Amino acid sequence: MFFKDDNGNRVGNGNIIKFSYGIPVVSVEAKISQKNGKLIGYCPEHNPPEFNLRTLRKYVGSWYKADI
């Protein structure tokens, strides 16, 4: 299972993504894992500490695969 980031890169289990939100801007790096057939992003230092990757774009606009 995978989704494409805003550059068209495939993102799946084990990848890291980056996005930002808020004013002032808060940068986030989240590890993607597969859980119950869904791709879930984990960022424990933020609220909420996890999110469904399928719906992330609705809340933050764009997100990108990290070059790690």
C-alpha positions as a Markdown table, in Angstrom:
| # | Residue | x | y | z |
|---|---|---|---|---|
| 1 | Met | 0.0 | 0.0 | 0.0 |
| 2 | Phe | 1.3 | 3.5 | -0.8 |
| 3 | Phe | 0.2 | 7.1 | -1.5 |
| 4 | Lys | 1.9 | 9.7 | -3.5 |
| 5 | Asp | 3.3 | 12.9 | -2.0 |
| 6 | Asp | 2.9 | 16.3 | -3.7 |
| 7 | Asn | 6.0 | 15.7 | -5.8 |
| 8 | Gly | 4.6 | 12.3 | -7.0 |
| 9 | Asn | 7.0 | 10.2 | -4.9 |
| 10 | Arg | 5.6 | 6.9 | -3.6 |
| 11 | Val | 5.2 | 6.9 | 0.2 |
| 12 | Gly | 4.6 | 3.7 | 2.2 |
| 13 | Asn | 5.4 | 1.7 | 5.3 |
| 14 | Gly | 8.8 | 2.8 | 6.8 |
| 15 | Asn | 9.1 | 6.1 | 5.0 |
| 16 | Ile | 9.3 | 9.5 | 6.7 |
| 17 | Ile | 7.2 | 12.5 | 5.6 |
| 18 | Lys | 7.4 | 16.2 | 6.2 |
| 19 | Phe | 4.7 | 18.8 | 6.5 |
| 20 | Ser | 3.9 | 22.0 | 8.4 |
| 21 | Tyr | 0.9 | 23.6 | 10.0 |
| 22 | Gly | -0.2 | 26.6 | 12.0 |
| 23 | Ile | 0.8 | 30.2 | 12.6 |
| 24 | Pro | 3.6 | 30.5 | 13.5 |
| 25 | Val | 4.6 | 27.5 | 11.3 |
| 26 | Val | 5.3 | 24.2 | 13.0 |
| 27 | Ser | 7.4 | 21.7 | 11.0 |
| 28 | Val | 6.6 | 18.0 | 11.5 |
| 29 | Glu | 8.5 | 14.8 | 10.5 |
| 30 | Ala | 6.4 | 11.7 | 10.8 |
| 31 | Lys | 7.2 | 8.0 | 10.4 |
| 32 | Ile | 4.7 | 6.1 | 8.3 |
| 33 | Ser | 3.6 | 2.6 | 9.4 |
| 34 | Gln | 0.9 | 0.3 | 8.3 |
| 35 | Lys | -1.8 | -0.5 | 10.9 |
| 36 | Asn | -5.0 | -2.3 | 10.4 |
| 37 | Gly | -4.7 | -1.9 | 6.6 |
| 38 | Lys | -4.1 | 1.9 | 6.8 |
| 39 | Leu | -1.0 | 4.0 | 6.5 |
| 40 | Ile | -0.6 | 5.9 | 9.8 |
| 41 | Gly | 1.8 | 8.7 | 10.5 |
| 42 | Tyr | 3.4 | 8.9 | 13.9 |
| 43 | Cys | 4.6 | 12.2 | 15.4 |
| 44 | Pro | 4.4 | 11.8 | 19.3 |
| 45 | Glu | 5.5 | 15.3 | 20.1 |
| 46 | His | 2.4 | 16.8 | 18.4 |
| 47 | Asn | -1.3 | 16.7 | 19.0 |
| 48 | Pro | -2.7 | 14.4 | 17.8 |
| 49 | Pro | 0.3 | 12.0 | 18.0 |
| 50 | Glu | -0.9 | 9.9 | 15.0 |
| 51 | Phe | -2.9 | 10.5 | 11.9 |
| 52 | Asn | -4.3 | 8.6 | 8.8 |
| 53 | Leu | -2.1 | 9.5 | 5.8 |
| 54 | Arg | -5.2 | 9.3 | 3.5 |
| 55 | Thr | -6.8 | 12.3 | 5.2 |
| 56 | Leu | -3.7 | 14.4 | 6.0 |
| 57 | Arg | -3.9 | 16.6 | 2.9 |
| 58 | Lys | -7.3 | 17.8 | 4.1 |
| 59 | Tyr | -5.8 | 19.3 | 7.2 |
| 60 | Val | -2.3 | 20.5 | 6.2 |
| 61 | Gly | -2.5 | 21.0 | 2.4 |
| 62 | Ser | 0.8 | 19.5 | 1.1 |
| 63 | Trp | 3.2 | 16.9 | 2.4 |
| 64 | Tyr | 6.4 | 15.5 | 1.1 |
| 65 | Lys | 8.6 | 12.3 | 1.4 |
| 66 | Ala | 11.7 | 13.1 | 3.4 |
| 67 | Asp | 15.1 | 12.7 | 1.7 |
| 68 | Ile | 16.5 | 10.4 | 4.4 |
